[in-house]
Amino acid sequence: VQGKNATLTVELSKYTDGTTNATLETYLKAIDIDIATLLGSADPATVTLNEENQAAAAVNYNAETIGDEAISFNAFGYPVAVFEFSVAPDTSTTIFVNTTGNDLTGDGTQSNPYATIKEALLHVTDEKNVIYVADGTYTENGLAINKNVTIIGESANVIIDAEGNSNILNISEELEIALERLALTNATVASGSG
């Protein structure tokens, strides 16, 4: 879940068929393990070896962004183990938007989302300050952002199309705003804007 920490443990001395690589088990404690992530963070300094099994390593991982994650444990520049999983939104802080949603009957939950980002923005609070937008095209413009908010697209397939009618976002000053995986298109720029 986004924003949560987890400890990932990997048995680095086992082949995929379960047999043990005794050489790796013997020398693992002398190998520097590097960690690569796509969406979160895992500090290589937090890699620990299991006291009872020196071939098992664990690392603290923090899920920072929603999406498909791949974490690679690397030794000498080569992957020795890869974790692949999806990082889900934290439903306690997230308002959901989907093209199949409804602004009148929706409540912004994952099972009953709003249809527009505009409606979701009306419901942003200090506690619910993440808007998760499902893949699709949203015809919206003049979205008023007057609270700290993060708007995250499910993937690069989230398109906000102003259809040439206006700007897409109207952001109040001195706010913390984050936009991730959103394609903004067909907006106009007011004259004198920079």
C-alpha positions as CSV (number, residue, x, y, z in Angstrom):
1,V,0.0,0.0,0.0
2,Q,1.3,3.4,-0.9
3,G,3.0,5.2,1.9
4,K,3.6,2.1,3.9
5,N,6.8,0.3,4.9
6,A,7.5,-3.4,4.5
7,T,10.4,-5.7,5.1
8,L,11.3,-7.8,2.1
9,T,13.3,-11.0,2.7
10,V,14.9,-13.0,0.0
11,E,16.8,-16.4,0.1
12,L,19.8,-15.5,-2.0
13,S,21.5,-18.9,-1.9
14,K,18.7,-20.9,-3.5
15,Y,18.3,-21.7,-7.1
16,T,14.8,-21.5,-8.6
17,D,14.5,-25.2,-8.2
18,G,15.2,-24.9,-4.5
19,T,18.7,-26.4,-4.4
20,T,21.3,-24.5,-2.4
21,N,24.3,-22.7,-4.0
22,A,26.8,-23.4,-1.1
23,T,29.4,-21.1,-2.6
24,L,27.1,-18.1,-2.6
25,E,25.9,-19.0,0.9
26,T,29.5,-19.0,2.1
27,Y,30.5,-15.7,0.5
28,L,27.2,-13.7,0.7
29,K,28.2,-11.8,3.8
30,A,31.2,-10.3,1.9
31,I,29.1,-9.2,-1.1
32,D,27.7,-5.7,-1.4
33,I,24.1,-5.9,-2.2
34,D,22.6,-3.0,-4.3
35,I,18.8,-2.5,-4.6
36,A,17.0,-0.9,-7.5
37,T,13.3,0.0,-7.3
38,L,10.9,1.6,-9.7
39,L,8.3,3.3,-7.4
40,G,9.6,3.3,-3.9
41,S,12.8,3.3,-1.9
42,A,14.9,0.7,-0.4
43,D,18.1,1.8,1.3
44,P,21.0,-0.6,0.6
45,A,22.3,0.4,4.0
46,T,19.3,-1.4,5.6
47,V,20.1,-4.8,4.0
48,T,20.6,-7.2,6.8
49,L,21.6,-10.9,6.7
50,N,19.7,-13.4,8.8
51,E,21.8,-14.4,11.8
52,E,20.7,-18.1,11.5
53,N,20.9,-18.2,7.7
54,Q,23.6,-15.9,6.3
55,A,22.2,-16.4,2.8
56,A,18.9,-14.7,3.6
57,A,18.8,-11.0,3.2
58,A,16.2,-8.5,4.2
59,V,15.7,-4.8,3.3
60,N,13.2,-2.1,4.5
61,Y,11.1,-0.9,1.6
62,N,8.8,2.2,1.4
63,A,6.1,2.2,-1.2
64,E,6.1,5.8,-2.5
65,T,4.0,5.7,-5.6
66,I,1.1,3.6,-6.9
67,G,1.6,1.2,-9.7
68,D,3.6,-1.9,-10.8
69,E,6.8,-2.2,-8.8
70,A,9.9,-4.3,-9.4
71,I,12.6,-4.5,-6.8
72,S,15.9,-6.0,-7.8
73,F,18.6,-7.2,-5.4
74,N,21.8,-6.9,-7.3
75,A,25.3,-8.3,-6.6
76,F,28.3,-7.2,-8.8
77,G,25.8,-5.3,-11.0
78,Y,23.7,-8.4,-11.8
79,P,20.2,-9.2,-10.4
80,V,20.1,-12.1,-8.0
81,A,16.5,-11.7,-7.0
82,V,13.6,-9.7,-8.2
83,F,10.3,-8.9,-6.4
84,E,7.4,-7.8,-8.7
85,F,4.1,-6.6,-7.2
86,S,1.5,-3.9,-7.4
87,V,1.5,-1.0,-5.0
88,A,-2.1,-0.1,-4.2
89,P,-3.4,3.3,-3.2
90,D,-4.0,3.9,0.5
91,T,-7.8,4.0,0.6
92,S,-7.9,6.0,3.9
93,T,-6.3,9.0,2.1
94,T,-7.5,8.5,-1.5
95,I,-10.4,9.8,-3.5
96,F,-11.1,7.7,-6.6
97,V,-12.1,8.9,-10.1
98,N,-13.1,6.6,-13.0
99,T,-14.8,7.2,-16.3
100,T,-17.4,4.7,-15.2
101,G,-18.0,6.7,-12.0
102,N,-20.9,9.1,-11.1
103,D,-20.6,12.6,-9.7
104,L,-24.1,12.5,-8.3
105,T,-24.2,9.1,-6.7
106,G,-20.5,8.4,-6.2
107,D,-18.8,8.9,-2.9
108,G,-15.2,8.8,-4.1
109,T,-14.4,5.3,-2.8
110,Q,-12.8,2.7,-5.0
111,S,-16.1,0.8,-5.4
112,N,-18.1,4.0,-6.0
113,P,-15.8,6.6,-7.7
114,Y,-16.6,10.0,-9.0
115,A,-16.7,10.6,-12.7
116,T,-14.7,13.8,-12.8
117,I,-11.5,15.2,-11.2
118,K,-13.5,18.4,-10.7
119,E,-15.9,16.6,-8.3
120,A,-13.0,14.9,-6.5
121,L,-11.3,18.2,-5.9
122,L,-14.4,19.4,-4.1
123,H,-13.9,16.6,-1.5
124,V,-10.2,17.0,-0.8
125,T,-9.5,17.5,2.9
126,D,-6.3,17.4,5.1
127,E,-7.0,13.6,5.6
128,K,-8.1,12.7,2.0
129,N,-5.6,14.6,-0.1
130,V,-4.8,12.1,-2.9
131,I,-6.9,11.7,-6.0
132,Y,-6.3,8.5,-8.0
133,V,-7.5,8.7,-11.6
134,A,-8.3,5.5,-13.5
135,D,-7.1,5.2,-17.1
136,G,-9.3,7.0,-19.6
137,T,-9.9,10.4,-21.2
138,Y,-11.4,13.1,-19.0
139,T,-12.8,16.2,-20.7
140,E,-12.2,18.8,-18.1
141,N,-10.9,22.4,-17.8
142,G,-10.6,25.2,-15.2
143,L,-9.9,22.7,-12.4
144,A,-9.7,24.8,-9.2
145,I,-7.0,23.5,-6.9
146,N,-7.1,25.4,-3.6
147,K,-5.8,22.7,-1.2
148,N,-2.7,20.6,-1.0
149,V,-3.3,17.6,-3.2
150,T,-1.6,14.8,-5.1
151,I,-3.3,13.7,-8.4
152,I,-2.1,10.4,-9.6
153,G,-3.0,8.7,-12.9
154,E,-3.3,4.9,-13.0
155,S,-0.8,4.9,-15.9
156,A,0.3,7.1,-18.7
157,N,-3.1,6.4,-20.3
158,V,-4.8,9.1,-18.2
159,I,-5.6,12.1,-20.4
160,I,-7.1,15.3,-19.3
161,D,-8.4,17.1,-22.4
162,A,-9.5,20.7,-22.2
163,E,-10.8,20.6,-25.8
164,G,-9.3,24.0,-26.5
165,N,-11.8,25.7,-24.2
166,S,-9.6,26.9,-21.3
167,N,-6.6,26.1,-19.2
168,I,-6.8,22.8,-17.4
169,L,-5.6,23.8,-13.9
170,N,-6.2,26.9,-11.8
171,I,-3.8,26.5,-8.8
172,S,-3.9,28.8,-5.8
173,E,-0.6,30.2,-4.6
174,E,1.6,28.5,-2.0
175,L,0.2,25.0,-2.2
176,E,1.9,21.7,-2.3
177,I,0.7,20.1,-5.6
178,A,2.0,16.9,-7.2
179,L,0.8,15.5,-10.5
180,E,1.9,12.0,-11.6
181,R,1.2,10.1,-14.8
182,L,-1.3,12.6,-16.3
183,A,-1.3,13.8,-19.9
184,L,-2.7,17.3,-20.2
185,T,-3.8,18.3,-23.6
186,N,-5.6,20.9,-25.7
187,A,-5.5,23.7,-23.2
188,T,-5.3,27.4,-24.0
189,V,-3.0,29.9,-22.4
190,A,-4.3,33.3,-21.3
191,S,-2.4,36.2,-23.0
192,G,0.3,37.5,-20.7
193,S,0.8,34.2,-19.0
194,G,4.3,32.8,-18.8
